[in-house]
Amino acid sequence: MQSLPTYSAKWLKDPRLLTLVDQGIGSGVNFLVGALLARELGLEAFGHFAMLWLVLQALSSLAQALLIQPLMSLGPGRKDFAAFSAALWGAAWIWWTAAALIGCLAALASPLYGWPALEAYRWVFPFWIMASGLLDQLRRQALSNGNPRRALWINATGQGLALIGLIVLFASGRLTGPSAMACLGLGPGIAVLLGSLGHPAPIWGRKVPAGLAGECWHYSRWLLGTAVLQWCSGQGYAVLTGALLGPAALGILRLAQQVMGLVHVLYQAVENYVPVSAARLYRASGPERMYRYLVHSGWRMVLGNILLLFALILGREPLYRLFFGPAHLDAAWMLAALTPAYAFIVPAMPFRFAARSLGQTSDILLAYTGAAVFTLSTAPWLLGQFGLTGAAIGLAGNQMILFLLLGWPQRKAWISSWQSYTQSSAKPIPNA
């Protein structure tokens, strides 16, 4: 029988646990930011902050397609991983510098689209964009290289410093939207500088190995359109809620999504670990073993998701009272209303991971096209007729469409793999 220290040391080396803790740190800080801002500033000011958060998510979605997904799917197992990683690190600096300029222009132009309060963020918003984007790239490169410990310390340093700054501002009564955003940029910025010391230097231009840019573009060309459509389908309701119902309504929706961010710890941990393992299995053993691994992982993901959602529904009022204060208790109903949408997210994940590993990214594009068309065509009517309840209905419909459209093209392979997995244990799941 193993001693407790030996057993604990074994768990601390488990890449799945390290990945889960890594994601939990980021989601936890995001949750606390929302809680502190909602308590200190109220729903309307939190809605203003949330709108800029949505802009950052849009820019991050594009980076996912151009930088992260090629890294996570094409990087594992490569002989030239060092050059591959350095080239993508160089591309990340170019992309996030351009993204910071876009963020600055978006804040400066805010009076033109009726949100003049956002102009106060014109200098801190670009800094936050660049620092958080580079931090995510740096930790993903560590994960892709099979080094979750490095990813964890980089992320813990950045988020920890940001959280310390936020707590100091809150305790001193100086917490505002711009000051909170400055902390969220400063902590990750310091972590990026420290993490860069042990990372291969970025390379650009002629130093990039021949054919590498073409390989990444060939992989990402469908995913780029998918990223835009994914953001439209996933965040379209949030943006239109702010535009049609006002910043306070957006604040209510985003508060519920902040609490659901606790479930996102599971989602993002899965995103950081399972696709990499699936890609390795596909390269080493072919599609059959990859599908069996995804079936093996998938039902556990679904079970964990159901249990977490059930716990959040039961504890929604105590959670709101504890983190957001009694003043926002009336908004707790939104958390329960969003549950059906979040229940469909995890079952669709294995379908998407398989399509990415097989290079069938056009299937992902078609699925998100259907979801985006549904969102943009129904959101104005649903929001106009039912208010925030319409947003919950639309988000649930959106996730159901994704589940169906992602699973349908691979239905025969999935049915066969599920039957093989449930009827026979002769072929154990390989250690990915």
Secondary structure, DSSP 8 states (H G I E B T S, - for coil): ---HHHHHHHHHT-HHHHHHHHHHHHHHHHHHHHHHHHHHH-HHHHHHHHHHHHHHHHHHHHHIIIIIHHHHHHSTT-TTHHHHHHHHHHHHHHHHHHHHHHHHHHHHTGGGGT-GGGGGGTTHHHHHHHHHHHHHHHHHHHHHTT-HHHHHHHHHHHHHHHHHHHHHHHHTT---HHHHHHHHHHHHHHHHHHHHTTS-----GGGS-TTHHHHHHHHHHHHHHHHHHHHHHHHHHHHHHHHHH-HHHHHHHHHHHHHHHHHHHHHHHHHHHHHHHHHHHHHHH-HHHHHHHHHHHHHHHHHHHHHHHHHHHHTHHHHHHHHT-GGGGGGGHHHHHHHHHHHTHHHHHHHHHHHHHHT-HHHHHHHHHHHHHHHHHHHHHHHHHHTHHHHHHHHHHHHHHHHHHHHGGGHHHHHHHHHHHHH--SS-----
